[in-house]
Amino acid sequence: MRLFLQFTLLCAQLLCLSTLPAPAFAQDWTTGTASFEDEPAFLPVTEAYDPVVTLSKGTLNINWQIADNYYLYKEKFSTRTLRAEQLTEHRADYGEAIIKDDPYFGETPVYYNFANASLPAFDNTVFLLKLTSQGCADAGLCYPPNDWFFRIDTGSGSIASVPEQTWAAAETSLELPAPAPGTGGQALWLMLVFALLGGVILNLMPCVFPVLGLKVLSFTQNNEGRAVTHGAIYSAGVVLSFLAVALVLIGLKSAGAAIGWGFQLQTPWFVALLSCVFFVLSLNLLGAFEINLLGNTPGQSLSQRRDYTGSFFTGVLATIVATPCTAPFMGTALGFAATQPASIALSVFAALGMGMALPVFLLTLFPGALKSLPRSGPWMEHFKQFLGFPLLATAIWLCWVIGRQTGANGMGVTLLAWLMLGLGIWLIGLKSTGARVLTVVSLALALALLSSAALRQPAERPTSERSDSVAYSAERLAELRANGQAVFVDVTADWCITCKVNEEVALHTKAVRNAFAEKSIVYMVADWTLYDEHITALLGDYQRNGIPLYLLYMPGEPRARVLPQILTENSILKVLDTVD
């Protein structure tokens, strides 16, 4: 397992290096001078600082998400509400800050990564909220104060971002605007953008790369039809697959089930089936067999065929292999979708699918980009065989997940299913009547193994790799908080690749372990590998529908501080420095 995580981490590091921003034209806001020197490219203020406003049990929660290497001044926060004929200034307590020797204000309290505050919410009324903040970047840029505006209806629980003109008009006329149709919470357009960005980032996941790589390379060959048509059909496969997942989620929730993104991977038999799919695909890429499925294109499986059917099923397969992953922006968008009517939830999932399909579709939309790809030749066969190894590594990882879910018996049954599948595939090549009969028997045995009782008996709850951790329970968390203890809750699962990479690069490093010990912070693990209604309820309380989720409960603060979904050792150490 550690080798697989190291492989995943290496892929992620190479991707990060490839996306580092180039030196850019920069403006010094303090002097008004500009230069083309190797100065950093600064984020727009709305990307550097993002306030997330939620309602919970009569409380208005304000959670500022602060980009890495940016900070907000404690003394520059301002919170105002406008209700009926009353404009009110509120003093929001964001908790203890760290003292920074700031080049503009000297030693002053600031917040890195996040800042959380809570206010009593007006009962059954509509009001406007104006949030003001000011911050700087460590690299030297200081932003002017900026305002964010929200319309809040405590009766329906809706929260919508509104333009400054809405506040100005209401302040003048003392009349509040009607709710935006269909928002049902935070601004729908913003959630759609988050979903689109999260879908694009899903393409960077290591188990998705081989599937997409083969399809993109096939565009350089003589396909049936134009490349742009293949791109559109591939996109349709992705979007329809995401909509199918959404419909299942909506249907189960309507029936009273409490589930979230990746719920299917909490079912051991489905994980075993998925591992078998990856195993068979890896054998195909490695050249162990060639089979004709539903067509007359020799040597291609459904997802590898060069016709329109192959393009569609590549989109379906890409969606399936992406389900263990959660990309940045996805958590907020999926959490929003989980609280909305079916039509809005479907639009968010469609945007997620469109984002995932977008890079491949854009490549097919511009023929010049396709021409830059190398032409087919012997190297392509070697490259195809190489891509079989990441798929085989993914199959091994999923087999390890089954072992964590069901114990050694479940893992053994899965490996026997691999054996039967491999035997059946080998027998197909013998092309005799007896071999055909044995092939059917082997495949039937593989299906029987996947439906055996060993994959329906959960093992004991998996233990964390950190010996200093405690298992999550709402009662234990409440007890620790009542005793004035700082608690860090890690909501994770063995099938969550993003969770495991975060643990490897940040949460389980020696420096972070030492920081937890020095600050006497309890490390609590909420393991969602198997379904747990209490952990699902915790996710819902913070408007999340998937993992990872990282919560830091500070003594005296009613709500946890929500950390980013992608962690680094430096970012987590900065957060822990704020704990006394």
N, C-alpha and C positions, 0 to 999 in steps of 0.2 A: 504493500500500500504506500509506504514512504517513497519508494522509487517512482510510483505513478504520480504522486503529488509533486515530486521534484521535476518530473517530466512536464507536468502541467504548469508548474511555476516557471520553468525555463521558457516555455512557449509564451506565457504571459509577459515575462520580462523582455523577450525579443519584440513582442508587439508594442509594448510601452516605448521601447527605444525607437521603434520605427515611427511612432506618432509624436515624438517630442517636437515642440514648435521650433521653427527656425527663427533666427534673429529677425526681429521685426522693427518697423518704424514705430517709435514710441514718443509720447508727449509727456513732458514734465508738468503736471498740473500746478505745481507751486511756483514755477518760474515762467511758464508759457513757452519755453524753448523746446525745440524738437531736434532729433538727430537720428541718423541711421546707424549709430553704433550698435554693438551687440547688447542692446538693452532688452529686457524681457517683454513679452507681449502680455499686457494686463487684460483681465476679464472686464466685461461691462459690469456696472454696479449691480444690475439685477441678476447676474450670474454669480458674482462674488458673494452676494448675500441674498438668501431666499427665505422669507418668513412663511412658515406653515402654520395656519390657524385652524384649530379643531375645537369642537364642543364635546364635553363629557360630563354628564351628571351635574348640570347647572354651572359648570366651570368653563371659562374660555381659556384655552391653552395656546400659548404663543411659542413656537419653536423655530428659532433662527438657525438655518443651515449655513455654515460659513465655510467657504472654500479653503483648501489647504494653503497655508502661507499668507492668509488674510486674517484680519481681526477687526472687531467692533469695539468702540469706546463705551464703557459702562455709563459714563456721565452724559452721553449724547443720545440715549434712548428717550423717546417721547411716545406716549400712548394717549389718544383722545377718542372719545365716542360722541356721536351725534344722534340723539333720540328725541323725537317729537320736537319740543321747543327748548331742549337742553343740550348744551355743549359741555362735556365734562373732561377734565384732565385727570388721568389716573397715574398713580405711582406703581409701576410694575417692578416687582423684585426679581431680578434675574440671578440672584444668588451671588456667591463669592466669586470674584474675578482674580486674575493674576496681575501682578504689578509689572508693567513694562516701562523701560526707559525709552520713551517715545521721542523721535526727533522733532516733533511738532509741539507736544504738550508736556514734555518731561516725564517724570514718573507718574503714571496714571493707570488705573485699572482697566483691563481689556479682556475680551473673550476670544478664544480660538475655537474653531470647529463647530461650536454650537453655543446658544444661549437660550434658556428656557424660563418662562414666567407664566403664572396663572392669575386670572382675574375672575371675580364673580360675574356670571352672565345674567343679563336682565331676563326675567321670566316672560315667556310667551309674547315677545315683542320683536319688532324689526328696528335695527339700528345700524349705523355706519361706524366703521373702525378705521382710524388713521394711525399707522405706525411710522415712526421716524427713527432713523439711525444714521450713524456716520462711522466710517472705518477706513483702514489703510491696508496696503500690501507691504509685506516685509521687504520687498524689493525697492520700495521708495515712493510709490504713488499713494496720495491721500485723496480720497473722494470727498466732494461736498456732501452735506446732509441730503438724504433722499427719503421720499415718502412712498408708502404702500397703502392702498385703500381696499377695504372689504365691506361687503354688505352681508349682514348676519341676521338670520331669522331663527330665533330660539324656539319658535313654535314648531316649525318643520325640520329644524336642525340643519338648514342649508347655509352654506358659506360660499360667497362668490367674490372673486376679485373684480373691482370696478375701476374705471379711469378717474383721474383727479377731477375732471369736470363734474362727475356725479357728486363728489363731496362739495365742490364749490357751489353747485346749483342748490343742493340741499341746505347748505349753510346760509344761503341767501333767502331761499323761499321757505325754509324750515319744513319742507315736504320730502319724504324719503321716496326713492324710486321704486317702481314695481320690480319684483324679482325677475331675473333673466330666465326665460323659459328653458327648462331642460337642464339647468346647471346642477341642481340637486346637491350642491356642495361646493368645493373649490371650482374655479373656472374650468369648464369642460375643455376649452381649447388648450389650456395649459396641460391638462392631463393627457390629451391626445398627443401633444408634442413630446411629453415625457415617454409615452408609450412608443412613439415612433423612434426616439433616440435609443430607448432600451432595446428595441428590436434590431436596430443597426448594430449595436454592440454585441448582441447574441452571436453574430457571425464570427466573432473572434474566439469563441469557445473551441477548445482543441478537439472535441469529438464531432463538431460540426464541420470543421475545416476539410477533412478528407472527402466527405460527401459533396460539398460544394466545389472543391478543387477539381474533382473528376468531371462534374457537369460543365464547369467553365472551360476546361480543356477540350471537352467534346465540341464546344462551339467553334473551335478552330478547324474542325473536320467537316466533312460533307454531311450535314444534317438533313433530315427531311423537313424542308421549309426554311423560312428565314430565321436568323438568330433572334430577332426582336420578338417574333411570335413564340419561340421557345422561352424567352425571358418572361413574356406575359403569362404563359401557361404555367411556368414554374412559380411565378408570383401567385397565381390563382391557387395552386396547390398549397402554398404556405398559408395564405390568408384563410382559405376554407378550412384548413386543419386547425388554425387558431380559433376560428368560429365554432368548430366542432367541440374543441376543448371547452370553450366558453358555454356552449349549450349544455354540456354535461354538468359543468359547475353550477349553472343556473338551475337546472333540473333537480340536482341533488340538494341544493340549498332550499329550493321550494318544497322539497319533501322533508325538510327539517334537519338535514345533515349540515354539520359545521366543517367545512373543508377549505383548502386553499390551493394556490399554485404548487404543482408538483405532487398533488394528492395521490395520483396513480402510483407513484414510487413508494408510497407507504404500504402497498400491497405486494407481498413477497412473490406471488406467482407472476405478477406483471413484470417485476424486476428480473425474474428468471427468464421470462419470455424475451424481454428486451436484450438480455445478455446473449441469448441464443441468436437473436437477429444480428447482433454485432459480430458474434463468432462466425456465422455463416458468411456475412459480408467480408470479413477479413480473409476467410479461406478463398473466396471468389477473387479478391484483389491480389492475393498471393499466387493465383494461378492454379489452385488445387482442383478447381472444377470450372466448367463452362456449361451453362444451362439456358435453354430457351423457354421463357415464360410468357404466355399469352401473346405470342406473336412470332414472326419469322425473322427476328433479328438475332442471329446466332451469337452466343457468348455474352449475352447481356442480361442482367437481372432487371426487374422493373425500374429500379432507380438508376440503372446505368444505360438503359436503352437510349438511342439517339433520336427516337421519334418523339412525338408530342406526349405519348403515354409516359415515357421515361422522364421528361421534363416535369410533368405533373407529380409523379410519385417521388421525384427527388425533393420537391417542395414538402410533400407529406413526411418523408423520412427526416429531412432537416428539422422539421418541427418536433418530431418525436425525440430525436437525440438532443434537442435543446432544452427539453423540459426540466432536467436536473439543475439548470443554471438560472441564476437571477442576475441581471445586469443592472448597473446604475440607472436610476430613473424608473425602473420597472416596479420596484416595491411600492412607491407612492402611487403610480398609475393603477396598479392592480388592486391596491387597498381601496382606492377611490371607486373603482369599478364594482367592488364587492358590496358597496353600500348603495348602489344606484339601481334604478329600474333596468329591466332586461335590455331595452333598446340602447341605453347609454352604455351599459356594460359590454354589449356586443360591439359598439363603435370603438371602445377602448381596445378590445382584443383585436379588432380589425386593424387598428392603427399599429398595434404591436406586430402583427403579421406583415403589414406593408413595410414597416421599418426593416424587418429581417429580410424581406425580399428585395428591398431597394438597391443594394449594391450590385447584385447580379443583374437585375433588370436594367440598371443604368449602363452596365458593361455591354449588354446586348443592344441597347438603344443607340450607342455610338460605335459604328463599325470600325472607326479608326483605332479605338481601344482594343478591339479584338485582333486587329492586324498586328498589334505590338506583341501579342502572345507568340511564343515559339510554335513553329509548325510541328505536326506529328512526325514521329520517327521512333527509333528503338528506345530513345531516352524516355518516351512517354510510357512504354511498358514497364520500364524500371521504376519510374515515378509512381505508377499505379501500384506496383508491388510494395513500394515503400509505404504508401498510404495505408496499406493493410495493417501495419504494425500499430499505429495509433488506435485503430478500431479494435484490434486484439487486446491492447492495453485497456481500452474502455470496457470490453467484455470481462476481463479479469477483475477490474475494479467493481463492476456490478456484481460479480460473483462474491467478492469480499463483502459488499453491502448485504447480500442475502445471508451470508454467514453471521453478520451482526444482527440481522433481523430474526433469523430462525435457528441459529446455531450451526454446528458442524454438519448435522444431518441434511439441512436444507442446502448447504453448499455442496455436499456430496451428491445429492440428487441432481442439482443443476449441472455439475460436471459430467454425470452419467448421461444427462440429456445431450450435452455437447458430443459425447462419445457416440451416441446413437445417431445424431445428425451427421457427424463426420462419416460414420459407417454407411449410412444411407446414401450420402453424396458420392462416396467411392463406388458403391454398388451400381449407381446409375450409369457410371462409365463402362461397366462390363457388358451392357446391352444384350443380356440374355433373359429368357423367361424366368429362370430361377432367380436371377439377380433382381428382376423387377419385383418379384414376390417378396424377397428379403428386404428390398428397399421400403416397400409399404409397411412391412413389419417393423423395421427400424424406426421409421418416422412415427408410427403409431405408438411405439414404446417411448419415444421422446415426448410425445404429447401426454401420455399417461404419467410419465415422471413429473411433468410440469403441473399436473393436477393432483399430485399425491399429497397425502396428509402432512408430509414433512415440510411442505411450503405453506401450510396453514397453521402451524403451531409456533407462535412467537417465542423467541428466546427471552431470557431475562433482559431487562433494560440494559442496553450497552453502557459501559462506563466510559467516562471522559479520559482522554490521554493525559490530562492534568490531574495529578494526585491531590492537589490542594483545592479541587472543585467540590461543590455540593450540588445535589440534584435539585431541580426546580420543583417547588410546590408553592401555591399561593399562600398557604398557611406559614410555611417556613420563611418566605419572603416577608410577610407581614410581621412575623416575630423578630426578624433581624432589623427591620426598619424601626420597629417600636423600641428597640434597644439602642437606637441612634447609630446603627452600623451602615456604612456605605456598601452598596451591593451592585455588582456588575452582572447583568443577565445576558448570557450568550444563547440565543435561540438558533439552533443548528440542526443538521441531520447528516448522516453518513452519505446520503445520495446527493447532497448539495456541494457541487464542485467549488462554488464561490466561497462557501463556508470553510471548506478544508484548506483552500489556498490562504485565506485570511488567518486561519489558525497557524499555518506553517510559517508565514512571513511576519506575523505581528503578534497574535495573542499568546503563542506558546514559546516565544523567544526568551532567552535568559534575562535580558534587560527588562522585558515587560513583567515576567514572573517576579523579579526582584522589586519592581515598582508596586505590584499588588501587595507583596509582603510588607514593604516599608510603610505603605499607606493603610495597611490593615483593611483592605477592600476584599469582601467576600466574592469569589468567582463562582457564580451559579450557572449551571448548564441546563437549559431546557431542550432536551433531545426530542426532535420531531421525526426521527427516523421511522418510527411506527406512529400510527394515529394516536393522538392524545387530545381529548376535548378541552382540557385545562390550558394546554399550550395554544391551541387554536383560539380559545377565548382571550388569551393574553395578546395574540396577534391582532384580533379584532378590536381590542381596547385601544390599540395604537394605530388603528385603521390600516393594517397591513394584511395582505393576503398571501404572502410568500416570505421566504427567508433568503438570506440571513437578516436577523434583527438584533441590534445591540443596544441595550438599555443600561444607563448608569443612574442608579437611585442615590441621590445625595441626602444626607441627614437634613431634616427640616423642610425639604422640598416635596410638595404633594405629588408631582408627576416626575417620571424618569426623563432624563436627557437622552434623546435619540441620536445615536452616532451614525455616520455614513455606512453604506453597505460595503464599500471597498476600503479596507484598512491598510495602513502601513505601520511599521514599528514607531516611526517618529510621530505620526498622528495620534496613536493611542497613548504614547508617553505624554504628549502635550495635554491630552484630556485628563490623564491621571494626576498631572501636576496641579490641577485645580482642586483636588481633594485634600482637605486638611489632614 
